[in-house]
Amino acid sequence: MDFALLIPMIALSIPVVAIIVGGINKRAKWRLEEAQLRMGGGVDAEELDELRSELDQVRAELGEMHERLDFTERLLTQSRDREGQPPA
């Protein structure tokens, strides 16, 4: 496989990984805050709703990044097919 094709794939993977890791960190934080709320302290219901809406936004961004990555992979596959190279 040509190393020139790896560069855009890696470049597009970095933001996807950052979004996933950020989402995981936020979700862990939310779970901790929900546990604190159940124990009688921590965040109130309004703050919890705000966190849930933020999670929905992160999920939407992740879906958008996934679509962009799929599109880029299709473009790379098409360019390989035009050059007559076997798919990787």
C-alpha positions in Angstrom: 0.0 0.0 0.0 1.3 3.4 -0.9 2.3 5.5 2.1 0.9 8.6 0.5 -2.6 7.1 0.9 -2.0 6.5 4.6 -1.4 10.2 5.4 -5.0 11.4 4.7 -6.4 8.3 6.4 -4.4 9.0 9.5 -5.1 12.7 9.4 -8.9 12.0 9.2 -8.7 9.4 12.0 -7.1 11.8 14.5 -10.2 14.0 14.9 -12.5 10.9 15.0 -10.4 9.4 17.8 -10.4 12.8 19.7 -14.2 13.0 19.5 -14.6 9.4 20.7 -12.2 9.9 23.6 -13.8 13.2 24.5 -17.2 11.6 24.4 -16.1 8.7 26.6 -14.6 11.2 29.2 -17.9 13.2 29.2 -19.9 10.1 29.6 -17.8 9.0 32.6 -18.2 12.4 34.1 -21.9 12.3 33.6 -22.2 8.9 35.2 -20.3 10.1 38.2 -22.5 13.1 38.5 -25.6 11.0 38.2 -24.3 8.7 41.0 -23.7 11.7 43.2 -27.2 13.0 42.4 -28.7 9.6 43.4 -26.8 9.8 46.7 -28.3 13.2 47.4 -25.6 15.6 46.2 -24.0 16.7 43.0 -25.9 18.2 40.1 -29.5 19.2 39.8 -32.0 18.0 37.2 -31.5 21.1 35.0 -27.8 20.5 34.8 -28.3 16.9 34.1 -30.6 17.7 31.2 -28.0 20.1 29.9 -25.4 17.3 30.0 -27.7 14.9 28.2 -28.2 17.4 25.4 -24.5 17.9 25.2 -24.1 14.1 24.8 -26.6 14.1 22.0 -24.6 16.8 20.3 -21.4 14.8 20.7 -23.1 11.8 19.2 -24.3 13.8 16.2 -20.7 15.1 15.7 -19.3 11.6 15.8 -21.9 10.4 13.2 -20.9 13.3 11.0 -17.2 12.5 11.3 -18.0 8.8 10.5 -19.7 9.9 7.3 -16.8 12.0 6.3 -14.4 9.1 6.9 -16.5 6.8 4.9 -16.6 9.3 2.0 -12.8 9.7 2.1 -12.3 5.9 2.1 -14.6 5.6 -0.9 -12.6 8.3 -2.8 -9.4 6.5 -2.0 -10.8 3.2 -3.2 -12.1 4.8 -6.4 -8.6 6.4 -7.1 -7.0 3.0 -6.6 -9.5 1.3 -8.9 -8.8 3.9 -11.6 -5.0 3.2 -11.3 -5.6 -0.5 -11.6 -4.2 -1.4 -8.2 -5.7 -4.2 -6.2 -7.7 -3.1 -3.2 -5.9 -3.2 0.2 
